[in-house]
Amino acid sequence: MRSLRRLLKKSSLYPAYKALGHYPDYWYWLLRGKPTRIPHIMKQKTVLRFGRQYELRTLIETGTYYGEMVSGLKNDFARIVSIEFDSGLAAAAKRKFKNSPHIEVLQGSSELMVQQTLATLTEPALFWLDAGYFLWAGEHKTTDRLMTELDSIFRHGIPNHVVLVDDVVSWSGRDGTPEVTELEREIQRKYPERRITVESGLMCLRHAKYL
Ligand SMILES: C[S@@+](CC[C@H](N)C(=O)[O-])C[C@H]1O[C@@H](n2cnc3c(N)ncnc32)[C@H](O)[C@@H]1O
């Protein structure tokens, strides 16, 4: 089964196969009584809910992968920037969204590209930070990259960006991941004006003045 999946992953059909799995994943999640780790459809709904609640017109994603978040929300934001390190995945996503001028796919490492993207912003944005910070193959097991991005966002001239960090529910201090509570403490020590909540396994960071 694993080798079949590995083979499929290399094929051009894999993105379609993944997208087809969204609803079965969702139904299976319902069947299991909605465990904390949510399926992709629920992540899309959560990102959209935050965008609407804070009236944010720009979505910035780190970690494009097969462009599933971008596809799911492409009609809900006026501008979408998605950042991908892997040149093959970035090229495929550029092709996929070539007819959508409001979508930009940037190839490069997220900590640098987030900084570059911030320089282009004139209004608050929603950040979906999902660039395999600890669990991705070959990633350094430190919080440095994520913290560098948060530093850039929180020190930016626009104070009310909203940040969602994916899948912190699986960060338990094992396999090189940080303890979520440790990370919260570190962020809170540096940025006491930010309110941190963990909802459905995602970390949400907002400026206390703009809740
Ligand atoms: C979990 S997937 C992203 C899923 C996607 N955000 C979604 O919601 O469908 C993680 C992605 O992060 C990318 N990635 C890993 N390290 C990165 C880095 N330093 N900068 C940007 N992207 C990176 C991986 O290549 C992979 O495509």
The ligand as an SDF file (V2000), in Angstrom:
LIG
                    3D

 27 29  0  0  0  0  0  0  0  0999 V2000
    1.8650   20.5190    4.9020 C   0  0  0  0  0  0  0  0  0  0  0  0
    2.3890   20.9850    3.3120 S   0  0  0  0  0  0  0  0  0  0  0  0
    1.4430   22.4430    2.9980 C   0  0  0  0  0  0  0  0  0  0  0  0
   -0.0270   22.1840    2.7490 C   0  0  0  0  0  0  0  0  0  0  0  0
   -0.8010   23.3920    2.2130 C   0  0  0  0  0  0  0  0  0  0  0  0
   -0.5080   24.5840    2.9690 N   0  0  0  0  0  0  0  0  0  0  0  0
   -2.2950   23.1590    2.2480 C   0  0  0  0  0  0  0  0  0  0  0  0
   -2.9800   23.6790    3.1510 O   0  0  0  0  0  0  0  0  0  0  0  0
   -2.7710   22.4330    1.3740 O   0  0  0  0  0  0  0  0  0  0  0  0
    3.9730   21.6710    3.6640 C   0  0  0  0  0  0  0  0  0  0  0  0
    4.6610   22.3130    2.4710 C   0  0  0  0  0  0  0  0  0  0  0  0
    5.7090   23.1390    2.9840 O   0  0  0  0  0  0  0  0  0  0  0  0
    6.7680   23.1040    2.0680 C   0  0  0  0  0  0  0  0  0  0  0  0
    8.0030   23.5900    2.7370 N   0  0  0  0  0  0  0  0  0  0  0  0
    8.8780   22.8850    3.5080 C   0  0  0  0  0  0  0  0  0  0  0  0
    9.8760   23.7040    3.9130 N   0  0  0  0  0  0  0  0  0  0  0  0
    9.6200   24.9350    3.4050 C   0  0  0  0  0  0  0  0  0  0  0  0
   10.2860   26.1970    3.4650 C   0  0  0  0  0  0  0  0  0  0  0  0
   11.4210   26.3480    4.1290 N   0  0  0  0  0  0  0  0  0  0  0  0
    9.7320   27.2530    2.8250 N   0  0  0  0  0  0  0  0  0  0  0  0
    8.5750   27.1080    2.1210 C   0  0  0  0  0  0  0  0  0  0  0  0
    7.9180   25.9340    2.0150 N   0  0  0  0  0  0  0  0  0  0  0  0
    8.4310   24.8590    2.6410 C   0  0  0  0  0  0  0  0  0  0  0  0
    6.8320   21.6530    1.6440 C   0  0  0  0  0  0  0  0  0  0  0  0
    7.5680   21.4930    0.4330 O   0  0  0  0  0  0  0  0  0  0  0  0
    5.3390   21.3480    1.5100 C   0  0  0  0  0  0  0  0  0  0  0  0
    4.9090   21.5930    0.1930 O   0  0  0  0  0  0  0  0  0  0  0  0
  1  2  1  0
  2  3  1  0
  2 10  1  0
  3  4  1  0
  4  5  1  0
  5  6  1  0
  5  7  1  0
  7  8  2  0
  7  9  1  0
 10 11  1  0
 11 12  1  0
 11 26  1  0
 12 13  1  0
 13 14  1  0
 13 24  1  0
 14 15  1  0
 14 23  1  0
 15 16  2  0
 16 17  1  0
 17 18  1  0
 17 23  2  0
 18 19  1  0
 18 20  2  0
 20 21  1  0
 21 22  2  0
 22 23  1  0
 24 25  1  0
 24 26  1  0
 26 27  1  0
M  CHG  2   2   1   9  -1
M  END
$$$$
